[in-house]
Amino acid sequence: MAAGPLAWYARWAAMAAACAWLPALAAPPLHLRFVAQPWPPFIYSDQGKLAGPFTDFVHAACAAIQAQCTIELFPWRRALQMAMEGEADGLLAILDTPERRQLFHVSPGLIHTAYVLYARQDSALHDPTPAMLAGYTVAAFGPSGTATVAARLASSAPNAQLKIEIDNETALRKLRMGRYGDQAVVLINEDLGIWLMQKEGDAGLRQVGEVQKITYHIGMSRKRGAQEARTRFLAALDAMIHSGAVRDMAARYGMRGVSP
């Protein structure tokens, strides 16, 4: 004879009481995976450890929300693809453009910098206008935001040619060796240019002008991760800006963090 509803409930209550001593199951730890290209001085490997302000930003924000976070370096095309396809939660050091916003939830601005032009030491250029770059070769690393700006600059200079290189070092090396001819410039991030010139001892090149001020952000993938985790991480970054932490972290590397 089947037990009635009251008997079934009594057995269930007894089982629940017997298990009441067991600890409540903890929520699974929040884990976020970030990817980036090696992009000194913003993020780079120093004796096997990651360094740079974007490394500090991520670790501080993750600590604030009690998340376990990893950062991995890949070639730019691979890192971008991973974040676009949801293999990673975030992509470090991107521009806030309409194209990027289609792919990512873009963080508040974190680092102020600029795109600048480098030429050979014997160049007569100084703060060149597009008209002054007529017939020049404009080289840049790409595909990237840098290459987009370089393409716009080349298209506005009469008879200028655009050259896209696999990395910034290649573009600067070809400029230094005269591979682009006598009339040539490389468009590069200002802070990266300073870092590379210090590394190479200026190596026969000099900065000849600023093209455009820019700000770098973190992009959170639209194809990966829970909305709550993404919202908490972005809110932590915003709080760090308003507290002055972002400004102070960037200053340790000689860069201009966004201020409150």
TORKOLFI-865215 format. One line per 2 residues: number of its first residue (from 1); for each residue x, y, z of C-alpha. Coordinates in steps of 0.1 Angstrom, whole numbers, plus 5000, padded with zeros to 4 digits. Layout:
NUM	X:Y:Z ~ ...
This chain:
1	5000:5000:5000 ~ 5015:5033:4990
3	5023:5058:5016 ~ 5001:5089:5018
5	5012:5124:5012 ~ 5018:5130:5050
7	5040:5100:5053 ~ 5061:5110:5022
9	5065:5145:5036 ~ 5076:5132:5070
11	5103:5110:5054 ~ 5115:5140:5033
13	5117:5162:5064 ~ 5136:5136:5083
15	5161:5133:5054 ~ 5165:5171:5052
17	5171:5173:5090 ~ 5197:5145:5088
19	5216:5165:5061 ~ 5214:5199:5077
21	5249:5196:5092 ~ 5264:5195:5057
23	5281:5228:5046 ~ 5263:5248:5019
25	5278:5243:4985 ~ 5299:5273:4976
27	5293:5291:4943 ~ 5319:5282:4917
29	5347:5308:4916 ~ 5345:5334:4890
31	5372:5330:4863 ~ 5380:5354:4835
33	5405:5348:4807 ~ 5422:5378:4791
35	5443:5378:4760 ~ 5466:5404:4744
37	5495:5408:4721 ~ 5529:5417:4735
39	5525:5455:4735 ~ 5552:5472:4755
41	5551:5493:4775 ~ 5513:5486:4780
43	5517:5449:4785 ~ 5548:5427:4781
45	5568:5399:4795 ~ 5596:5408:4819
47	5618:5378:4828 ~ 5589:5354:4824
49	5564:5376:4843 ~ 5538:5399:4828
51	5542:5436:4835 ~ 5527:5469:4823
53	5497:5490:4834 ~ 5471:5468:4817
55	5484:5438:4837 ~ 5480:5458:4869
57	5445:5471:4859 ~ 5432:5435:4853
59	5447:5421:4885 ~ 5434:5449:4906
61	5399:5448:4891 ~ 5398:5410:4895
63	5409:5412:4931 ~ 5381:5437:4938
65	5354:5413:4925 ~ 5372:5382:4939
67	5377:5367:4905 ~ 5404:5343:4893
69	5419:5359:4862 ~ 5445:5349:4837
71	5463:5369:4810 ~ 5479:5353:4781
73	5500:5368:4753 ~ 5495:5358:4716
75	5502:5374:4682 ~ 5477:5402:4676
77	5456:5384:4650 ~ 5453:5353:4672
79	5444:5373:4703 ~ 5417:5393:4684
81	5402:5361:4669 ~ 5401:5344:4703
83	5382:5373:4719 ~ 5359:5377:4689
85	5349:5340:4689 ~ 5345:5338:4727
87	5376:5318:4735 ~ 5386:5345:4759
89	5366:5369:4780 ~ 5386:5401:4773
91	5410:5417:4749 ~ 5435:5442:4763
93	5445:5476:4749 ~ 5419:5483:4722
95	5405:5515:4707 ~ 5368:5525:4712
97	5356:5525:4676 ~ 5322:5516:4661
99	5338:5484:4646 ~ 5352:5473:4680
101	5318:5480:4697 ~ 5301:5455:4674
103	5325:5428:4687 ~ 5331:5439:4723
105	5316:5456:4754 ~ 5342:5484:4757
107	5355:5494:4791 ~ 5359:5530:4802
109	5391:5547:4789 ~ 5422:5537:4808
111	5453:5551:4791 ~ 5458:5583:4772
113	5484:5582:4744 ~ 5488:5593:4708
115	5497:5582:4673 ~ 5529:5599:4661
117	5552:5598:4631 ~ 5588:5587:4630
119	5612:5596:4602 ~ 5650:5592:4597
121	5673:5615:4616 ~ 5682:5634:4584
123	5645:5641:4575 ~ 5635:5678:4573
125	5599:5670:4584 ~ 5585:5688:4615
127	5549:5685:4624 ~ 5540:5675:4589
129	5506:5682:4574 ~ 5491:5658:4548
131	5502:5682:4521 ~ 5538:5679:4533
133	5536:5641:4530 ~ 5528:5642:4493
135	5546:5614:4475 ~ 5556:5598:4509
137	5554:5562:4520 ~ 5534:5559:4552
139	5541:5526:4570 ~ 5524:5510:4600
141	5517:5477:4617 ~ 5485:5460:4608
143	5457:5450:4607 ~ 5452:5474:4637
145	5438:5507:4647 ~ 5472:5521:4639
147	5469:5509:4603 ~ 5434:5524:4600
149	5448:5558:4610 ~ 5478:5554:4587
151	5455:5545:4558 ~ 5434:5577:4565
153	5466:5598:4566 ~ 5480:5583:4534
155	5447:5588:4515 ~ 5447:5625:4525
157	5483:5631:4513 ~ 5487:5635:4475
159	5503:5604:4458 ~ 5512:5589:4492
161	5516:5551:4495 ~ 5505:5529:4524
163	5526:5500:4536 ~ 5513:5476:4562
165	5539:5455:4581 ~ 5536:5424:4603
167	5549:5443:4634 ~ 5562:5477:4645
169	5598:5466:4647 ~ 5597:5456:4610
171	5583:5490:4600 ~ 5609:5509:4619
173	5638:5487:4607 ~ 5628:5492:4571
175	5625:5530:4577 ~ 5660:5530:4593
177	5675:5510:4564 ~ 5660:5532:4537
179	5638:5504:4524 ~ 5609:5527:4518
181	5631:5553:4500 ~ 5641:5588:4511
183	5605:5600:4517 ~ 5589:5578:4543
185	5574:5579:4578 ~ 5562:5552:4602
187	5530:5558:4622 ~ 5533:5543:4657
189	5519:5546:4692 ~ 5538:5573:4710
191	5546:5553:4742 ~ 5556:5522:4722
193	5579:5544:4700 ~ 5596:5558:4731
195	5601:5523:4745 ~ 5615:5510:4713
197	5638:5540:4708 ~ 5651:5535:4744
199	5657:5498:4737 ~ 5675:5505:4704
201	5693:5537:4715 ~ 5672:5559:4690
203	5688:5539:4661 ~ 5688:5567:4636
205	5652:5577:4638 ~ 5633:5606:4654
207	5597:5616:4662 ~ 5586:5643:4638
209	5550:5650:4647 ~ 5517:5639:4664
211	5488:5627:4642 ~ 5460:5618:4667
213	5454:5615:4704 ~ 5439:5582:4714
215	5427:5563:4745 ~ 5431:5526:4751
217	5404:5504:4767 ~ 5397:5467:4775
219	5372:5449:4753 ~ 5350:5422:4769
221	5338:5396:4744 ~ 5301:5396:4734
223	5303:5358:4728 ~ 5316:5346:4762
225	5309:5348:4799 ~ 5280:5358:4820
227	5266:5393:4819 ~ 5269:5396:4857
229	5307:5388:4856 ~ 5313:5413:4828
231	5293:5440:4845 ~ 5311:5435:4878
233	5345:5436:4861 ~ 5337:5468:4842
235	5322:5484:4873 ~ 5354:5476:4892
237	5375:5494:4865 ~ 5352:5524:4867
239	5356:5526:4904 ~ 5394:5524:4900
241	5393:5554:4877 ~ 5372:5574:4901
243	5395:5565:4930 ~ 5426:5576:4911
245	5440:5541:4911 ~ 5442:5539:4873
247	5461:5572:4871 ~ 5486:5560:4898
249	5492:5526:4883 ~ 5499:5541:4848
251	5522:5567:4864 ~ 5544:5540:4877
253	5552:5532:4841 ~ 5556:5568:4830
255	5522:5568:4812 ~ 5491:5589:4814
257	5462:5570:4830 ~ 5427:5584:4829
259	5421:5606:4859 ~ 5390:5610:4880
